[in-house]
Amino acid sequence: MLVTLKEILKLAEARGCAIGSFNTPNMSSIRAVLGAAEELGEPVILMHAQVHEEMGLCRMDEIAPVMLLLADKAKVPVCVHLDHGTDLDYIKQGLELGFTSVMYDGSTLDGKLNYANTCIARQLSDSYGASLEAEIGSMGARESGAAGGSDESIYTDPDAAKVFVEQTGIDALACAFGTAHGVYLKAPKLDFERLGKIRSLVDVPLVMHGGSGVSVEDYKKVIDLGIRKINYYTYMAKAGGNAVAAMKDMTYFHDVELAAIAAMKDDVKSAMSVFGDC
């Protein structure tokens, strides 16, 4: 069942939990994520990140129809989301392809330009009936699976977040409070006090990027403090890679692919069980 981000986050808010949001740059990862969601009966978000196209993993115009087709056929609510769109033209292309939600990421820009571009993204998403996520503050390295660390973050200022949300009319806010994209070189140190202050000032659901590698205890804390969407990719991809590396016979690619799908599915189920256990 295909839904928007705004709709799926209403479910999260009603349950007091977070929805898992997973990058799916190929058919294998799409099957793993949707298989996990359907087995658990949990709503889920499939994501295509602009950086994955830049890395040569997949073209948006090729992967989007597959994501949308399988999401619509799924037995659970599924949002198909464009993640970290840094180019307004790219966001428009995603909306034309049928994404039900987009994220405009102007977090590395001057604050005024981020605000202006986010307002344009708001108009674009409205014209297609889609939801809009945006970011203030920065998680550092983008979603490439490269090494990251909490010291790369530019933490979100709570008062600035309040103004940003009120003036742009976004549906969800990605905020930086100590997580980073990629594999952590050291355990992340999350600023729970900052997150709590943001929650008290902002009236839209909050999003945590860099969700892989966070402890179960910290997941519980951030969900209690208002996180309703958790982006997760690196450790899912790592699980698939580890499963393939452990194979004794890699003669046939279909066997390799099935091993990766099974491992990624198990990892996604573990993550979703934590996110939804509220």
N, C-alpha and C positions, 0 to 999 in steps of 0.2 A: 504494500500500500504506500503510494507516494504522497508525502506530506512536506510542508515547509518547516524551516527551522523554528519559526515562531510557534507553530502548532506542536512540534515535538517537545519543545522546551516547556510548554504548558503542562505536558504530562510529567516532566521532571519536577517542576515546581509543585504540582499537586501531590506527588509522592515524596518530595523532599530528598530526591536523589539526583544523580548525574547521568547523562546519556553519553555513551561511548561514541567517539567520533574518529573514524579510522581512515587513513589514506589508503587508497586502493589503486595503485598504478598499473595493475594488470588483472587479467581474468582470475588468476589463482587467488589473489588477495580478496577480490570481490566475493568469490565463492566461499572463502574461509570466513569472512566477516558475516555474510548473510546466513551461512550455515550455522554459525555460533548463535546469532541473534534469534533465528527461528527455533533452534533447540531449546534456548532459554526462554523464549517468548518475550524477548525484550525489544523495545524500539531501538533503532540504531541510525547513525549518520555515516554515509559513505562520502569520502572526500577525494577530490582531485586537486593537487597543489600545483600552482603555476611552475614552481621550481622543478617538479618532476618532468615537465615537458622540456625545460631548459637542460636537464641532465640527460635527455634522450630516452627516458623510460617509457613515455607514451605521449601521443598527441591528444589534446583535449577533444578535438573533433572526432577522434577514433574511439576513445574510451567512454566519452559521455553517453552515447546512445546505448552502450552495453550496461553502464551503471543504471541508467534510467529504466531500461527494459526490465532488468532483474529486480530493481527496487519496486517497480509497479506490480510485479508478480509476487513479491514476498508476502508472507503471511503475517508480518508485523509492520508497524509504521516505519518507513524509511525516508529520511531526508537525503537528497543528493546535493552536496555542498561544494562550492569552489573555494578552496582554502588559500589564503595568502596571495590574493590577487593584487599585485602592485601596479598594474597597468589598467586604467579605466577601459581602454579598448578591449583588453583581454576579458575583463569582467562582462562587458557588453556581449562579447562572443559567447561566453558561458551562459548568459541569460537567454540568448537566442537559441542555444542548443537545448535549453530546457531545465537547467539547474534550478532547483526550488529555493536555493539559498546561496548567497555569495558573501565572501569576506573581503572587504577592501583593507589592505594593509599599507597605511601611510605612516607607520610608526617611526620610520627613520627620517621622515621629512620634518621641516619646520612646522611647528604646531598649527600655524594659520593655514598652511598649505594642506596639511593633513585634514583639518576641519573642512576646508573648501572642497577637496576631492571627495571626502566622505559624504558631503551633502549632494554632490553630483551622483555618487554611487547610490545614495538613497533614492534619488529621482529615477534612476535607471531601474533599480530593483522594484520600486513601486509600479513602474510601467509594465513589468512582466509578472506582477503578483507574487514576487519572491521576497524572502527575508534578507536582512542585512546585518552582518557582524562587522565590527571594526575594532581597531586596537589603538590604545594610547599607552605609551611606555614601550619597551622592546624586550623580546626574549632572546635577542642575540642571533646566532646562526639560524638560518631558515631550515625548513624541514627536509634535510638532505641525508640524515643519518650520520652526519659528521660529528666529531667530538664537540661537546659543549660543556657549559658549566655555569653555575649561578652567578659568577662574577661577570658574565657577559651581559647580564640584564641591566636595563635602565628601568628602574622600578616606577610603576604608575603612581602619580600623585593623586590622592583621593579627591581633593578639591577640583583639580583639573578634570578628573574623570566625570565628576558631577556636571560640570559645565558642558563638557564634550557630549555627553549623552543627551542632555536637555536640548542642546542646540542642533544636533544632527538627527535626532529621532531614530537612532539605530535600535535594532531588536535584541542585540546581545553585545556585550563588551568583553573583549579579550584584554586581560590586564596582567602586568608583569609584577610578580611578587617573590621571585626567587627560582623559578623554573627556567629551563633552557632547552632548545631543541637538540636532539642527538643523544649520544651516549654520554652519561655523566662521568667526568674524570674524578669527581668526589661527590659524596652524598649532598643533594641540594639542601640548602638551609632556607626554609620558607618563612616569609614575613607574615605570620598569621594576623598580627595586629593591624598591619596595613590592609590586608584583605578584608578584615572585619570593618574597618573604617570605610572602605570603598562600598561594601555591601550596605552600610547604614546611609550612604549618601546617594546611591544609584538605584533606580527602580526597574532595571532590566536584568535578565539573567546574566551571570558572569561565566566566562570561559577560561579554562586553564589550558594553555599550550605547553608542550614539553612534558606530557603526562607520563611517558615511559620512564621507568626507573624510580618513581616515587614510592615510598613505603605505604603499606596498607593503612597504617596509623595516620599518616599525613593525608592520604586520600580522604579518610573519614573526617578529618578536621576541616579540610577545605570545602567538602560538601556541606558540612554543618554551617560553614560561613558563607554559603550562597553559590558555590560553583555548581553549575547545572550542565555544562558540556565539558568533557575532557578529551583533548586531542591526543591520539596515541598511534604511533607508527613504528618507531625504531625497534622496540623490543619484539614486536610482532614479526617484523622482517628478519630480525636476528634469530628468532625461533625457527623460522623457515630455513634460513641458511645453515643453522646448526644441525637441523634434521638431515639436510642433504649431505653435509660434511661427514656425518656419522654413517652414511650408507656404505655398505661393503661392495655393492654392485650398482654402478651408475650407467650401465650399458644403454638403457632405454630412457629417453627423456620423460616419457609419460609416467614412469615410476618415480623419477626425481620430482616431477611436479606434484604428484599425489602425496608424496612424503612431506613436501613443503606445505601443501594445503592443510594436511592433517595437523601438523605442528603449529601452524599459524592459527588455525581454528581453536586448538586447545588453549593457546596463549590468549586469544581474544575472549574466550569463554571465562577464563580466570579473571581477566581485567573487568569484564562486564559484570561478573558476579560481585566484585567489590564495589563498582560504581553504583549498582542498583540495590545493594544491601543496606537500606537506610530505614 
